[in-house]
Amino acid sequence: MGPKKKSEGSKKDPVDDSVEKLYRAYRKNLAEFGISMPKKLEEKFVELRDDKNPGRLIDLVVWEEIGPAGVRAIADSLRDVKYQNLKCIRFWKANTEDEGVRAICQFIMLCPTVTTLEFMECNITPLSCEFISGLLSPVTTIPILTLKLDHNNIGNEGMVNLSRGLCMNSILNTLSLTYCGIDEEGARPLMEILIYQNSALKVLDLQGNVLRNPGVCTILHGLQVNKSLTELNLTDNQFGEDEAVLGKIHDMLANNETLQILDFRYNGFYDSGARAICEMFKSNPQEKLNSTLQQLILPQNKVSKEVLAELASILNSNKGRGKKGKKGKKGKKGKK
């Protein structure tokens, strides 16, 4: 028994040399492309390759313009060594273009460990959305939880391409598409994402698009059946207190049971529209309107402080009374 214990104690954990392999493959690819390593990424590799305290590359962040060739150099290296430790990929103003997005998606398909994927202001087109949609398809079960494509002019076509993967995705919980050139025609594929019964989406950021009144009505219509979203940002979308919009707000509040934050800043809302929303709560039994809504953020430079304070007070009281009302209803049904 003694010698056996000694043998077991002498075993050492295998050394993780995945970062070293990745670094060597990356240097080789850079040489082939005739480009240099981004300064921040080079500093990161120096830190990770420290002999005394080696680390793993978990978060890949590039915020300088490296172009599609630069993205391919790192993506191909990740794929070649089958790197399994990466969780977050963030490209900001990197000019990845569609070719770079394709290369990253090919790596993720091979090594599905990434949970956060961001291409911010990277000059991508609807074609990139098609590549990303393949990752989001329910047949892949790739665990991407956060997707951000802000400041890319993907437009309605890109939105359609994304929805092909997201309309049956039960994993993604944060989607950010700010300033992406999406108008009222792109609202339909957005609604198709929202109405999926097994959707896990909690945060949807659509700031800076051009949904206007018809597009916002479509989004709010989808929220009537949505069972997951807690935060929706519609800031700066060129809509206002139109009768149809107010009607959809009412219908959404009467049916949705999950939304907590709704942001309408930098749109055409004034005292009249804000008061109309207040009246929706006053003139209906509390339990019939959304009991989870905590904030309805309206333009502070267009709506008076008094009306904003009244709305905030209503939402605070509605939160408590609404929940009790719904519990009461469930209790009565149980007795029957």
C-alpha angles and dihedrals in degrees: 000000000000098000091045093056090048091052092051092048092053093061116108129206111257113261114250103228095165094113092051091050090048092049093051093047090048093051089050093051092047090054091050092051091044094233136120131242117262109258096236092047091049089053089050092054091049088055095046095046094055108137094218098043111018120183143190129252102243102149118043109196124175119174102167131080107269098151128219092298091056091050092048091052092059096035093051090048092052090049095045093056093036091233109205105183103071116114105161131039117187125175115179120182088339096135090230093162119189095299091060092048090051091053093050092048091051090055093048091050089056097041108027099191100110116111100171123050123178132174104173118183091340101142095250125159136205087281090069089053088057091054092047091046088062089061092050096050114120090237091066101050089200106170099234107153100170128040122178123179099161122165096016119122096231092141126181094321091056090048091053090050092050093049092059088070100030100047088079101025116125098179111057113091103172126047121175120186104159119166093001099137095250114157135179092295090058090054092078096063088044089056090050088058092049096049096054103118095218096044115139094193111136105163125042118177115190099159118154100019127120103244093139121183098313094047094047090049089055092050093048090048089057090051090062090076100025113115103186115042116107101168131037123178114198095161116153100007100135098247132122150178094311116157091245092051092049090049092053091047089056094047091048093049090049094054111024117089104178110049113110105165127037117177119200100162122146093024133108101280121134137165093288094056093042091050090049089057091048089053090053088066096039097050097045132061107267095238091060094064130064108292095186098058108114102166134028103180114204131179105286092201092056104036120063121245090241094058092043090052091049092051092048090051092050092050092049093052093040091056094061101036094043094057093049090049093053092047089051091053092051090050092054092050090051092054092052 
